[in-house]
């Protein structure tokens, strides 16, 4: 894994099975079946990274661990930013190292993700505690062409992070949940 310019949009998925049929019809193939993903964002005291528009994430994806740094995003029709990532042998040990260096977990979120490709870019299908969300990632023109094939209206493009989406949901629902996990949001929904 290395440094790359990530260009993407998110969109809400209304009907997962119908979207999977459209992906197959458009020549996409599933390269990673539905896999559990658990993410922890880290920052320094005073939210130094967040104030610069950056992100440091430790992700457990199935049995694999990945550390990712995302630079400040340029947001227009699509979101674009430099992403640097590397596989990690032991995520629990790396979490201890980050904490020893002064970083603290600031946000936790989980989802189930399936990855699809046509050889040019990726479409990921995420089942999150806030509902189903897709991402289209690749070259800008390819993103728009793929969105048309999947009947995703450009007016419904989302460029927010999962943390942004969670905190918007939290404000709108006045939820006491502090993380975007199935357990935390399930408890809130059960208590209503």
TIVO-2410 file (N, C-alpha, C; in nm, 3 decimals):
# residues 192
REC num residu      c1      c2      c3 atome chaine
REC   1      X   0.085  -0.117   0.000     N      A
REC   1      X   0.000   0.000   0.000    CA      A
REC   1      X   0.089   0.123   0.000     C      A
REC   2      X   0.037   0.233  -0.047     N      A
REC   2      X   0.120   0.351  -0.061    CA      A
REC   2      X   0.035   0.477  -0.061     C      A
REC   3      X   0.098   0.585  -0.109     N      A
REC   3      X   0.031   0.714  -0.120    CA      A
REC   3      X  -0.046   0.720  -0.251     C      A
REC   4      X  -0.166   0.772  -0.245     N      A
REC   4      X  -0.246   0.787  -0.366    CA      A
REC   4      X  -0.342   0.904  -0.349     C      A
REC   5      X  -0.389   0.956  -0.461     N      A
REC   5      X  -0.490   1.060  -0.457    CA      A
REC   5      X  -0.627   0.993  -0.461     C      A
REC   6      X  -0.697   0.999  -0.352     N      A
REC   6      X  -0.829   0.935  -0.341    CA      A
REC   6      X  -0.935   1.035  -0.389     C      A
REC   7      X  -1.015   0.993  -0.487     N      A
REC   7      X  -1.126   1.075  -0.536    CA      A
REC   7      X  -1.251   0.989  -0.520     C      A
REC   8      X  -1.353   1.043  -0.451     N      A
REC   8      X  -1.470   0.961  -0.422    CA      A
REC   8      X  -1.594   1.044  -0.396     C      A
REC   9      X  -1.705   0.975  -0.401     N      A
REC   9      X  -1.833   1.028  -0.351    CA      A
REC   9      X  -1.901   0.915  -0.275     C      A
REC  10      X  -1.991   0.953  -0.184     N      A
REC  10      X  -2.078   0.857  -0.117    CA      A
REC  10      X  -2.220   0.882  -0.164     C      A
REC  11      X  -2.307   0.784  -0.144     N      A
REC  11      X  -2.449   0.800  -0.174    CA      A
REC  11      X  -2.528   0.702  -0.089     C      A
REC  12      X  -2.651   0.737  -0.059     N      A
REC  12      X  -2.737   0.647   0.018    CA      A
REC  12      X  -2.791   0.538  -0.073     C      A
REC  13      X  -2.795   0.417  -0.021     N      A
REC  13      X  -2.847   0.303  -0.096    CA      A
REC  13      X  -2.988   0.274  -0.047     C      A
REC  14      X  -3.083   0.278  -0.140     N      A
REC  14      X  -3.222   0.250  -0.104    CA      A
REC  14      X  -3.252   0.100  -0.110     C      A
REC  15      X  -3.198   0.032  -0.212     N      A
REC  15      X  -3.227  -0.109  -0.233    CA      A
REC  15      X  -3.097  -0.182  -0.267     C      A
REC  16      X  -3.037  -0.248  -0.169     N      A
REC  16      X  -2.906  -0.312  -0.185    CA      A
REC  16      X  -2.907  -0.416  -0.296     C      A
REC  17      X  -3.005  -0.506  -0.298     N      A
REC  17      X  -3.008  -0.614  -0.399    CA      A
REC  17      X  -3.020  -0.557  -0.540     C      A
REC  18      X  -3.103  -0.453  -0.557     N      A
REC  18      X  -3.118  -0.391  -0.689    CA      A
REC  18      X  -2.986  -0.327  -0.733     C      A
REC  19      X  -2.915  -0.265  -0.641     N      A
REC  19      X  -2.786  -0.204  -0.675    CA      A
REC  19      X  -2.685  -0.311  -0.714     C      A
REC  20      X  -2.684  -0.423  -0.645     N      A
REC  20      X  -2.592  -0.532  -0.680    CA      A
REC  20      X  -2.622  -0.584  -0.821     C      A
REC  21      X  -2.750  -0.593  -0.858     N      A
REC  21      X  -2.787  -0.635  -0.994    CA      A
REC  21      X  -2.735  -0.535  -1.097     C      A
REC  22      X  -2.748  -0.404  -1.067     N      A
REC  22      X  -2.699  -0.300  -1.159    CA      A
REC  22      X  -2.547  -0.308  -1.174     C      A
REC  23      X  -2.477  -0.336  -1.063     N      A
REC  23      X  -2.332  -0.349  -1.071    CA      A
REC  23      X  -2.292  -0.465  -1.163     C      A
REC  24      X  -2.358  -0.579  -1.149     N      A
REC  24      X  -2.327  -0.694  -1.234    CA      A
REC  24      X  -2.357  -0.662  -1.381     C      A
REC  25      X  -2.471  -0.596  -1.405     N      A
REC  25      X  -2.510  -0.561  -1.542    CA      A
REC  25      X  -2.411  -0.461  -1.604     C      A
REC  26      X  -2.346  -0.379  -1.521     N      A
REC  26      X  -2.249  -0.280  -1.570    CA      A
REC  26      X  -2.108  -0.339  -1.582     C      A
REC  27      X  -2.092  -0.469  -1.557     N      A
REC  27      X  -1.963  -0.533  -1.574    CA      A
REC  27      X  -1.875  -0.535  -1.450     C      A
REC  28      X  -1.930  -0.505  -1.335     N      A
REC  28      X  -1.853  -0.508  -1.211    CA      A
REC  28      X  -1.854  -0.650  -1.155     C      A
REC  29      X  -1.749  -0.682  -1.079     N      A
REC  29      X  -1.744  -0.809  -1.008    CA      A
REC  29      X  -1.709  -0.781  -0.862     C      A
REC  30      X  -1.761  -0.864  -0.775     N      A
REC  30      X  -1.734  -0.850  -0.633    CA      A
REC  30      X  -1.596  -0.907  -0.604     C      A
REC  31      X  -1.505  -0.822  -0.551     N      A
REC  31      X  -1.368  -0.868  -0.522    CA      A
REC  31      X  -1.347  -0.894  -0.373     C      A
REC  32      X  -1.431  -0.836  -0.290     N      A
REC  32      X  -1.426  -0.864  -0.146    CA      A
REC  32      X  -1.570  -0.880  -0.100     C      A
REC  33      X  -1.608  -0.999  -0.056     N      A
REC  33      X  -1.744  -1.018  -0.007    CA      A
REC  33      X  -1.765  -0.940   0.124     C      A
REC  34      X  -1.889  -0.929   0.163     N      A
REC  34      X  -1.927  -0.857   0.285    CA      A
REC  34      X  -1.834  -0.895   0.401     C      A
REC  35      X  -1.760  -0.794   0.452     N      A
REC  35      X  -1.660  -0.816   0.556    CA      A
REC  35      X  -1.677  -0.711   0.665     C      A
REC  36      X  -1.666  -0.755   0.791     N      A
REC  36      X  -1.677  -0.661   0.903    CA      A
REC  36      X  -1.555  -0.570   0.908     C      A
REC  37      X  -1.582  -0.442   0.936     N      A
REC  37      X  -1.476  -0.342   0.944    CA      A
REC  37      X  -1.497  -0.260   1.071     C      A
REC  38      X  -1.389  -0.240   1.146     N      A
REC  38      X  -1.395  -0.164   1.271    CA      A
REC  38      X  -1.287  -0.057   1.264     C      A
REC  39      X  -1.327   0.069   1.277     N      A
REC  39      X  -1.238   0.182   1.257    CA      A
REC  39      X  -1.226   0.267   1.382     C      A
REC  40      X  -1.103   0.310   1.413     N      A
REC  40      X  -1.079   0.403   1.522    CA      A
REC  40      X  -1.000   0.521   1.467     C      A
REC  41      X  -1.053   0.642   1.486     N      A
REC  41      X  -0.982   0.763   1.448    CA      A
REC  41      X  -0.901   0.810   1.568     C      A
REC  42      X  -0.779   0.857   1.543     N      A
REC  42      X  -0.690   0.905   1.648    CA      A
REC  42      X  -0.656   1.051   1.622     C      A
REC  43      X  -0.634   1.125   1.730     N      A
REC  43      X  -0.589   1.263   1.719    CA      A
REC  43      X  -0.508   1.298   1.843     C      A
REC  44      X  -0.440   1.409   1.836     N      A
REC  44      X  -0.364   1.461   1.948    CA      A
REC  44      X  -0.454   1.548   2.034     C      A
REC  45      X  -0.416   1.575   2.159     N      A
REC  45      X  -0.496   1.667   2.241    CA      A
REC  45      X  -0.514   1.800   2.167     C      A
REC  46      X  -0.633   1.857   2.179     N      A
REC  46      X  -0.665   1.980   2.108    CA      A
REC  46      X  -0.709   1.956   1.965     C      A
REC  47      X  -0.727   1.830   1.929     N      A
REC  47      X  -0.772   1.790   1.794    CA      A
REC  47      X  -0.688   1.857   1.685     C      A
REC  48      X  -0.557   1.841   1.696     N      A
REC  48      X  -0.463   1.902   1.602    CA      A
REC  48      X  -0.489   1.856   1.458     C      A
REC  49      X  -0.504   1.725   1.438     N      A
REC  49      X  -0.528   1.674   1.303    CA      A
REC  49      X  -0.661   1.723   1.247     C      A
REC  50      X  -0.764   1.714   1.328     N      A
REC  50      X  -0.896   1.757   1.282    CA      A
REC  50      X  -0.896   1.905   1.244     C      A
REC  51      X  -0.828   1.988   1.322     N      A
REC  51      X  -0.825   2.132   1.292    CA      A
REC  51      X  -0.754   2.159   1.159     C      A
REC  52      X  -0.665   2.069   1.119     N      A
REC  52      X  -0.597   2.082   0.989    CA      A
REC  52      X  -0.673   2.011   0.877     C      A
REC  53      X  -0.785   1.948   0.911     N      A
REC  53      X  -0.863   1.876   0.810    CA      A
REC  53      X  -0.805   1.740   0.777     C      A
REC  54      X  -0.720   1.686   0.866     N      A
REC  54      X  -0.656   1.558   0.842    CA      A
REC  54      X  -0.720   1.449   0.927     C      A
REC  55      X  -0.683   1.325   0.895     N      A
REC  55      X  -0.741   1.210   0.964    CA      A
REC  55      X  -0.635   1.102   0.979     C      A
REC  56      X  -0.631   1.039   1.096     N      A
REC  56      X  -0.545   0.923   1.121    CA      A
REC  56      X  -0.636   0.811   1.168     C      A
REC  57      X  -0.638   0.700   1.090     N      A
REC  57      X  -0.733   0.592   1.117    CA      A
REC  57      X  -0.662   0.458   1.126     C      A
REC  58      X  -0.700   0.382   1.227     N      A
REC  58      X  -0.657   0.243   1.239    CA      A
REC  58      X  -0.780   0.157   1.212     C      A
REC  59      X  -0.770   0.073   1.108     N      A
REC  59      X  -0.886  -0.006   1.065    CA      A
REC  59      X  -0.854  -0.155   1.076     C      A
REC  60      X  -0.951  -0.228   1.133     N      A
REC  60      X  -0.945  -0.374   1.128    CA      A
REC  60      X  -1.050  -0.415   1.026     C      A
REC  61      X  -1.003  -0.481   0.918     N      A
REC  61      X  -1.090  -0.521   0.808    CA      A
REC  61      X  -1.080  -0.672   0.795     C      A
REC  62      X  -1.180  -0.743   0.847     N      A
REC  62      X  -1.169  -0.887   0.856    CA      A
REC  62      X  -1.058  -0.919   0.955     C      A
REC  63      X  -0.952  -0.984   0.909     N      A
REC  63      X  -0.838  -1.016   0.996    CA      A
REC  63      X  -0.720  -0.922   0.973     C      A
REC  64      X  -0.733  -0.831   0.876     N      A
REC  64      X  -0.623  -0.742   0.841    CA      A
REC  64      X  -0.635  -0.608   0.914     C      A
REC  65      X  -0.519  -0.546   0.938     N      A
REC  65      X  -0.513  -0.413   0.999    CA      A
REC  65      X  -0.446  -0.318   0.901     C      A
REC  66      X  -0.497  -0.194   0.893     N      A
REC  66      X  -0.440  -0.092   0.805    CA      A
REC  66      X  -0.439   0.041   0.880     C      A
REC  67      X  -0.325   0.111   0.874     N      A
REC  67      X  -0.314   0.246   0.927    CA      A
REC  67      X  -0.319   0.341   0.809     C      A
REC  68      X  -0.405   0.443   0.819     N      A
REC  68      X  -0.425   0.538   0.710    CA      A
REC  68      X  -0.414   0.680   0.760     C      A
REC  69      X  -0.344   0.763   0.684     N      A
REC  69      X  -0.345   0.908   0.705    CA      A
REC  69      X  -0.410   0.969   0.583     C      A
REC  70      X  -0.507   1.057   0.604     N      A
REC  70      X  -0.571   1.129   0.494    CA      A
REC  70      X  -0.542   1.277   0.513     C      A
REC  71      X  -0.489   1.340   0.409     N      A
REC  71      X  -0.459   1.482   0.412    CA      A
REC  71      X  -0.589   1.562   0.399     C      A
REC  72      X  -0.578   1.691   0.412     N      A
REC  72      X  -0.695   1.779   0.398    CA      A
REC  72      X  -0.758   1.758   0.261     C      A
REC  73      X  -0.890   1.751   0.258     N      A
REC  73      X  -0.964   1.723   0.135    CA      A
REC  73      X  -0.994   1.851   0.058     C      A
REC  74      X  -0.995   1.836  -0.074     N      A
REC  74      X  -1.051   1.938  -0.162    CA      A
REC  74      X  -1.190   1.887  -0.197     C      A
REC  75      X  -1.290   1.967  -0.165     N      A
REC  75      X  -1.427   1.921  -0.186    CA      A
REC  75      X  -1.496   2.009  -0.289     C      A
REC  76      X  -1.547   1.944  -0.391     N      A
REC  76      X  -1.628   2.007  -0.494    CA      A
REC  76      X  -1.740   1.908  -0.521     C      A
REC  77      X  -1.759   1.877  -0.647     N      A
REC  77      X  -1.856   1.773  -0.684    CA      A
REC  77      X  -1.814   1.639  -0.625     C      A
REC  78      X  -1.682   1.614  -0.622     N      A
REC  78      X  -1.623   1.495  -0.561    CA      A
REC  78      X  -1.531   1.539  -0.449     C      A
REC  79      X  -1.497   1.446  -0.362     N      A
REC  79      X  -1.398   1.474  -0.258    CA      A
REC  79      X  -1.266   1.412  -0.303     C      A
REC  80      X  -1.158   1.490  -0.292     N      A
REC  80      X  -1.027   1.444  -0.334    CA      A
REC  80      X  -0.925   1.477  -0.227     C      A
REC  81      X  -0.841   1.377  -0.193     N      A
REC  81      X  -0.733   1.402  -0.099    CA      A
REC  81      X  -0.629   1.293  -0.107     C      A
REC  82      X  -0.509   1.330  -0.063     N      A
REC  82      X  -0.400   1.234  -0.060    CA      A
REC  82      X  -0.422   1.139   0.057     C      A
REC  83      X  -0.411   1.011   0.027     N      A
REC  83      X  -0.430   0.906   0.127    CA      A
REC  83      X  -0.304   0.820   0.128     C      A
REC  84      X  -0.247   0.803   0.246     N      A
REC  84      X  -0.130   0.719   0.261    CA      A
REC  84      X  -0.165   0.609   0.360     C      A
REC  85      X  -0.145   0.484   0.319     N      A
REC  85      X  -0.178   0.376   0.410    CA      A
REC  85      X  -0.078   0.263   0.402     C      A
REC  86      X  -0.075   0.187   0.510     N      A
REC  86      X   0.014   0.072   0.517    CA      A
REC  86      X  -0.052  -0.037   0.600     C      A
REC  87      X  -0.025  -0.161   0.562     N      A
REC  87      X  -0.074  -0.273   0.641    CA      A
REC  87      X   0.005  -0.280   0.771     C      A
REC  88      X  -0.060  -0.327   0.875     N      A
REC  88      X   0.000  -0.336   1.007    CA      A
REC  88      X  -0.012  -0.481   1.054     C      A
REC  89      X   0.096  -0.534   1.110     N      A
REC  89      X   0.095  -0.673   1.155    CA      A
REC  89      X   0.006  -0.693   1.277     C      A
REC  90      X   0.011  -0.599   1.373     N      A
REC  90      X  -0.065  -0.613   1.497    CA      A
REC  90      X  -0.127  -0.479   1.535     C      A
REC  91      X  -0.254  -0.465   1.504     N      A
REC  91      X  -0.324  -0.339   1.529    CA      A
REC  91      X  -0.334  -0.304   1.675     C      A
REC  92      X  -0.347  -0.403   1.762     N      A
REC  92      X  -0.357  -0.375   1.905    CA      A
REC  92      X  -0.227  -0.315   1.958     C      A
REC  93      X  -0.115  -0.365   1.910     N      A
REC  93      X   0.014  -0.310   1.952    CA      A
REC  93      X   0.031  -0.169   1.896     C      A
REC  94      X  -0.009  -0.148   1.770     N      A
REC  94      X   0.002  -0.014   1.713    CA      A
REC  94      X  -0.085   0.086   1.790     C      A
REC  95      X  -0.203   0.043   1.833     N      A
REC  95      X  -0.289   0.130   1.915    CA      A
REC  95      X  -0.217   0.171   2.043     C      A
REC  96      X  -0.145   0.077   2.103     N      A
REC  96      X  -0.068   0.109   2.224    CA      A
REC  96      X   0.043   0.209   2.194     C      A
REC  97      X   0.108   0.192   2.079     N      A
REC  97      X   0.215   0.284   2.040    CA      A
REC  97      X   0.158   0.424   2.017     C      A
REC  98      X   0.047   0.434   1.946     N      A
REC  98      X  -0.015   0.564   1.921    CA      A
REC  98      X  -0.050   0.633   2.052     C      A
REC  99      X  -0.107   0.557   2.146     N      A
REC  99      X  -0.143   0.613   2.276    CA      A
REC  99      X  -0.019   0.659   2.352     C      A
REC 100      X   0.088   0.581   2.346     N      A
REC 100      X   0.213   0.619   2.413    CA      A
REC 100      X   0.272   0.746   2.354     C      A
REC 101      X   0.245   0.772   2.227     N      A
REC 101      X   0.295   0.892   2.160    CA      A
REC 101      X   0.205   1.014   2.183     C      A
REC 102      X   0.095   0.996   2.255     N      A
REC 102      X   0.007   1.108   2.286    CA      A
REC 102      X  -0.120   1.114   2.204     C      A
REC 103      X  -0.137   1.021   2.110     N      A
REC 103      X  -0.262   1.017   2.033    CA      A
REC 103      X  -0.370   0.951   2.117     C      A
REC 104      X  -0.494   0.993   2.096     N      A
REC 104      X  -0.608   0.936   2.167    CA      A
REC 104      X  -0.718   0.900   2.068     C      A
REC 105      X  -0.790   0.791   2.094     N      A
REC 105      X  -0.906   0.760   2.009    CA      A
REC 105      X  -1.009   0.872   2.022     C      A
REC 106      X  -1.057   0.921   1.908     N      A
REC 106      X  -1.156   1.029   1.910    CA      A
REC 106      X  -1.291   0.988   1.854     C      A
REC 107      X  -1.293   0.882   1.774     N      A
REC 107      X  -1.419   0.838   1.716    CA      A
REC 107      X  -1.404   0.694   1.671     C      A
REC 108      X  -1.509   0.614   1.693     N      A
REC 108      X  -1.511   0.474   1.654    CA      A
REC 108      X  -1.634   0.452   1.567     C      A
REC 109      X  -1.615   0.379   1.457     N      A
REC 109      X  -1.730   0.343   1.373    CA      A
REC 109      X  -1.705   0.207   1.310     C      A
REC 110      X  -1.816   0.139   1.282     N      A
REC 110      X  -1.805   0.007   1.220    CA      A
REC 110      X  -1.906  -0.006   1.109     C      A
REC 111      X  -1.881  -0.105   1.025     N      A
REC 111      X  -1.970  -0.132   0.914    CA      A
REC 111      X  -1.935  -0.268   0.856     C      A
REC 112      X  -2.019  -0.316   0.767     N      A
REC 112      X  -1.990  -0.433   0.686    CA      A
REC 112      X  -1.972  -0.382   0.544     C      A
REC 113      X  -1.861  -0.419   0.481     N      A
REC 113      X  -1.828  -0.365   0.349    CA      A
REC 113      X  -1.805  -0.476   0.248     C      A
REC 114      X  -1.861  -0.456   0.127     N      A
REC 114      X  -1.832  -0.541   0.011    CA      A
REC 114      X  -1.773  -0.450  -0.095     C      A
REC 115      X  -1.667  -0.498  -0.162     N      A
REC 115      X  -1.598  -0.417  -0.263    CA      A
REC 115      X  -1.620  -0.476  -0.402     C      A
REC 116      X  -1.651  -0.389  -0.497     N      A
REC 116      X  -1.674  -0.427  -0.635    CA      A
REC 116      X  -1.581  -0.346  -0.725     C      A
REC 117      X  -1.542  -0.403  -0.840     N      A
REC 117      X  -1.459  -0.329  -0.935    CA      A
REC 117      X  -1.493  -0.368  -1.078     C      A
REC 118      X  -1.463  -0.275  -1.168     N      A
REC 118      X  -1.471  -0.304  -1.311    CA      A
REC 118      X  -1.331  -0.298  -1.372     C      A
REC 119      X  -1.229  -0.287  -1.286     N      A
REC 119      X  -1.092  -0.280  -1.332    CA      A
REC 119      X  -1.038  -0.137  -1.337     C      A
REC 120      X  -1.126  -0.037  -1.333     N      A
REC 120      X  -1.082   0.103  -1.336    CA      A
REC 120      X  -1.092   0.167  -1.199     C      A
REC 121      X  -1.203   0.144  -1.131     N      A
REC 121      X  -1.226   0.202  -0.999    CA      A
REC 121      X  -1.301   0.104  -0.913     C      A
REC 122      X  -1.347   0.153  -0.798     N      A
REC 122      X  -1.418   0.067  -0.702    CA      A
REC 122      X  -1.553   0.127  -0.664     C      A
REC 123      X  -1.647   0.039  -0.640     N      A
REC 123      X  -1.773   0.074  -0.575    CA      A
REC 123      X  -1.779  -0.012  -0.450     C      A
REC 124      X  -1.798   0.051  -0.337     N      A
REC 124      X  -1.810  -0.025  -0.213    CA      A
REC 124      X  -1.951  -0.008  -0.159     C      A
REC 125      X  -2.001  -0.116  -0.103     N      A
REC 125      X  -2.136  -0.119  -0.047    CA      A
REC 125      X  -2.121  -0.139   0.104     C      A
REC 126      X  -2.156  -0.037   0.179     N      A
REC 126      X  -2.140  -0.039   0.324    CA      A
REC 126      X  -2.275  -0.051   0.394     C      A
REC 127      X  -2.285  -0.147   0.483     N      A
REC 127      X  -2.401  -0.159   0.571    CA      A
REC 127      X  -2.356  -0.101   0.704     C      A
REC 128      X  -2.411   0.016   0.740     N      A
REC 128      X  -2.368   0.087   0.860    CA      A
REC 128      X  -2.482   0.093   0.960     C      A
REC 129      X  -2.453   0.132   1.083     N      A
REC 129      X  -2.560   0.150   1.181    CA      A
REC 129      X  -2.659   0.261   1.142     C      A
REC 130      X  -2.618   0.348   1.047     N      A
REC 130      X  -2.704   0.457   1.002    CA      A
REC 130      X  -2.775   0.425   0.871     C      A
REC 131      X  -2.761   0.303   0.823     N      A
REC 131      X  -2.822   0.265   0.696    CA      A
REC 131      X  -2.716   0.227   0.594     C      A
REC 132      X  -2.761   0.190   0.474     N      A
REC 132      X  -2.670   0.145   0.369    CA      A
REC 132      X  -2.618   0.264   0.289     C      A
REC 133      X  -2.486   0.266   0.269     N      A
REC 133      X  -2.420   0.376   0.200    CA      A
REC 133      X  -2.320   0.318   0.101     C      A
REC 134      X  -2.318   0.373  -0.019     N      A
REC 134      X  -2.222   0.332  -0.120    CA      A
REC 134      X  -2.116   0.438  -0.139     C      A
REC 135      X  -2.003   0.395  -0.190     N      A
REC 135      X  -1.896   0.487  -0.229    CA      A
REC 135      X  -1.852   0.448  -0.370     C      A
REC 136      X  -1.828   0.549  -0.452     N      A
REC 136      X  -1.770   0.529  -0.584    CA      A
REC 136      X  -1.636   0.600  -0.582     C      A
REC 137      X  -1.529   0.524  -0.605     N      A
REC 137      X  -1.394   0.580  -0.596    CA      A
REC 137      X  -1.315   0.548  -0.722     C      A
REC 138      X  -1.258   0.652  -0.782     N      A
REC 138      X  -1.179   0.637  -0.904    CA      A
REC 138      X  -1.159   0.772  -0.968     C      A
REC 139      X  -1.122   0.776  -1.097     N      A
REC 139      X  -1.109   0.903  -1.167    CA      A
REC 139      X  -1.243   0.977  -1.174     C      A
REC 140      X  -1.238   1.110  -1.172     N      A
REC 140      X  -1.361   1.190  -1.165    CA      A
REC 140      X  -1.462   1.156  -1.273     C      A
REC 141      X  -1.420   1.150  -1.398     N      A
REC 141      X  -1.515   1.120  -1.507    CA      A
REC 141      X  -1.573   0.980  -1.491     C      A
REC 142      X  -1.489   0.887  -1.448     N      A
REC 142      X  -1.535   0.750  -1.427    CA      A
REC 142      X  -1.640   0.746  -1.316     C      A
REC 143      X  -1.619   0.825  -1.209     N      A
REC 143      X  -1.717   0.831  -1.100    CA      A
REC 143      X  -1.853   0.872  -1.153     C      A
REC 144      X  -1.856   0.979  -1.232     N      A
REC 144      X  -1.985   1.027  -1.285    CA      A
REC 144      X  -2.047   0.928  -1.382     C      A
REC 145      X  -1.965   0.865  -1.467     N      A
REC 145      X  -2.018   0.765  -1.561    CA      A
REC 145      X  -2.073   0.644  -1.485     C      A
REC 146      X  -2.003   0.602  -1.381     N      A
REC 146      X  -2.049   0.488  -1.301    CA      A
REC 146      X  -2.177   0.525  -1.227     C      A
REC 147      X  -2.183   0.645  -1.173     N      A
REC 147      X  -2.305   0.688  -1.104    CA      A
REC 147      X  -2.425   0.683  -1.199     C      A
REC 148      X  -2.405   0.728  -1.325     N      A
REC 148      X  -2.515   0.722  -1.422    CA      A
REC 148      X  -2.559   0.577  -1.445     C      A
REC 149      X  -2.461   0.485  -1.460     N      A
REC 149      X  -2.494   0.343  -1.482    CA      A
REC 149      X  -2.573   0.286  -1.365     C      A
REC 150      X  -2.545   0.336  -1.245     N      A
REC 150      X  -2.612   0.284  -1.125    CA      A
REC 150      X  -2.734   0.366  -1.085     C      A
REC 151      X  -2.771   0.463  -1.168     N      A
REC 151      X  -2.886   0.551  -1.143    CA      A
REC 151      X  -2.870   0.630  -1.013     C      A
REC 152      X  -2.747   0.675  -0.986     N      A
REC 152      X  -2.720   0.761  -0.871    CA      A
REC 152      X  -2.720   0.905  -0.921     C      A
REC 153      X  -2.814   0.984  -0.874     N      A
REC 153      X  -2.827   1.124  -0.915    CA      A
REC 153      X  -2.712   1.206  -0.858     C      A
REC 154      X  -2.642   1.285  -0.942     N      A
REC 154      X  -2.534   1.369  -0.890    CA      A
REC 154      X  -2.579   1.462  -0.777     C      A
REC 155      X  -2.707   1.496  -0.774     N      A
REC 155      X  -2.760   1.578  -0.665    CA      A
REC 155      X  -2.761   1.506  -0.531     C      A
REC 156      X  -2.744   1.374  -0.534     N      A
REC 156      X  -2.744   1.298  -0.409    CA      A
REC 156      X  -2.603   1.258  -0.364     C      A
REC 157      X  -2.500   1.309  -0.435     N      A
REC 157      X  -2.362   1.280  -0.396    CA      A
REC 157      X  -2.337   1.334  -0.256     C      A
REC 158      X  -2.267   1.256  -0.176     N      A
REC 158      X  -2.225   1.299  -0.042    CA      A
REC 158      X  -2.072   1.303  -0.041     C      A
REC 159      X  -2.016   1.409   0.017     N      A
REC 159      X  -1.870   1.417   0.030    CA      A
REC 159      X  -1.828   1.418   0.176     C      A
REC 160      X  -1.921   1.393   0.265     N      A
REC 160      X  -1.893   1.393   0.409    CA      A
REC 160      X  -1.822   1.264   0.450     C      A
REC 161      X  -1.747   1.270   0.560     N      A
REC 161      X  -1.686   1.151   0.618    CA      A
REC 161      X  -1.793   1.077   0.698     C      A
REC 162      X  -1.761   0.954   0.739     N      A
REC 162      X  -1.854   0.882   0.826    CA      A
REC 162      X  -1.871   0.953   0.960     C      A
REC 163      X  -1.765   1.014   1.011     N      A
REC 163      X  -1.777   1.091   1.135    CA      A
REC 163      X  -1.873   1.208   1.116     C      A
REC 164      X  -1.860   1.279   1.003     N      A
REC 164      X  -1.952   1.390   0.974    CA      A
REC 164      X  -2.096   1.342   0.968     C      A
REC 165      X  -2.119   1.231   0.897     N      A
REC 165      X  -2.255   1.177   0.885    CA      A
REC 165      X  -2.311   1.139   1.021     C      A
REC 166      X  -2.227   1.077   1.104     N      A
REC 166      X  -2.271   1.038   1.238    CA      A
REC 166      X  -2.310   1.160   1.321     C      A
REC 167      X  -2.226   1.262   1.323     N      A
REC 167      X  -2.255   1.377   1.408    CA      A
REC 167      X  -2.374   1.457   1.356     C      A
REC 168      X  -2.398   1.457   1.225     N      A
REC 168      X  -2.522   1.518   1.172    CA      A
REC 168      X  -2.643   1.439   1.221     C      A
REC 169      X  -2.634   1.306   1.213     N      A
REC 169      X  -2.743   1.220   1.260    CA      A
REC 169      X  -2.766   1.242   1.409     C      A
REC 170      X  -2.659   1.250   1.485     N      A
REC 170      X  -2.667   1.267   1.630    CA      A
REC 170      X  -2.738   1.399   1.665     C      A
REC 171      X  -2.703   1.507   1.595     N      A
REC 171      X  -2.770   1.637   1.618    CA      A
REC 171      X  -2.918   1.629   1.579     C      A
REC 172      X  -2.945   1.568   1.464     N      A
REC 172      X  -3.083   1.561   1.415    CA      A
REC 172      X  -3.173   1.477   1.505     C      A
REC 173      X  -3.117   1.370   1.562     N      A
REC 173      X  -3.198   1.279   1.644    CA      A
REC 173      X  -3.184   1.305   1.794     C      A
REC 174      X  -3.088   1.395   1.829     N      A
REC 174      X  -3.058   1.421   1.970    CA      A
REC 174      X  -3.017   1.292   2.043     C      A
REC 175      X  -2.947   1.206   1.971     N      A
REC 175      X  -2.904   1.078   2.025    CA      A
REC 175      X  -2.791   1.094   2.125     C      A
REC 176      X  -2.789   1.014   2.231     N      A
REC 176      X  -2.676   1.015   2.325    CA      A
REC 176      X  -2.560   0.926   2.280     C      A
REC 177      X  -2.575   0.854   2.167     N      A
REC 177      X  -2.469   0.764   2.121    CA      A
REC 177      X  -2.340   0.842   2.100     C      A
REC 178      X  -2.228   0.782   2.139     N      A
REC 178      X  -2.100   0.850   2.124    CA      A
REC 178      X  -2.013   0.787   2.015     C      A
REC 179      X  -2.061   0.678   1.959     N      A
REC 179      X  -1.986   0.613   1.852    CA      A
REC 179      X  -2.084   0.552   1.752     C      A
REC 180      X  -2.036   0.531   1.630     N      A
REC 180      X  -2.120   0.476   1.523    CA      A
REC 180      X  -2.097   0.326   1.513     C      A
REC 181      X  -2.143   0.256   1.618     N      A
REC 181      X  -2.134   0.111   1.619    CA      A
REC 181      X  -2.275   0.054   1.626     C      A
REC 182      X  -2.290  -0.069   1.583     N      A
REC 182      X  -2.422  -0.132   1.587    CA      A
REC 182      X  -2.472  -0.142   1.730     C      A
REC 183      X  -2.384  -0.172   1.824     N      A
REC 183      X  -2.425  -0.184   1.964    CA      A
REC 183      X  -2.471  -0.050   2.020     C      A
REC 184      X  -2.393   0.056   1.998     N      A
REC 184      X  -2.426   0.187   2.056    CA      A
REC 184      X  -2.556   0.242   1.997     C      A
REC 185      X  -2.572   0.234   1.867     N      A
REC 185      X  -2.692   0.289   1.803    CA      A
REC 185      X  -2.810   0.197   1.826     C      A
REC 186      X  -2.786   0.066   1.831     N      A
REC 186      X  -2.895  -0.028   1.863    CA      A
REC 186      X  -2.953  -0.004   2.000     C      A
REC 187      X  -2.869   0.025   2.098     N      A
REC 187      X  -2.917   0.055   2.235    CA      A
REC 187      X  -3.003   0.180   2.234     C      A
REC 188      X  -2.961   0.281   2.160     N      A
REC 188      X  -3.038   0.407   2.154    CA      A
REC 188      X  -3.173   0.381   2.089     C      A
REC 189      X  -3.174   0.305   1.979     N      A
REC 189      X  -3.300   0.280   1.909    CA      A
REC 189      X  -3.393   0.192   1.992     C      A
REC 190      X  -3.337   0.097   2.068     N      A
REC 190      X  -3.419   0.011   2.154    CA      A
REC 190      X  -3.481   0.088   2.270     C      A
REC 191      X  -3.414   0.193   2.316     N      A
REC 191      X  -3.463   0.268   2.431    CA      A
REC 191      X  -3.573   0.366   2.394     C      A
REC 192      X  -3.598   0.384   2.265     N      A
REC 192      X  -3.701   0.481   2.221    CA      A
REC 192      X  -3.836   0.417   2.212     C      A
***
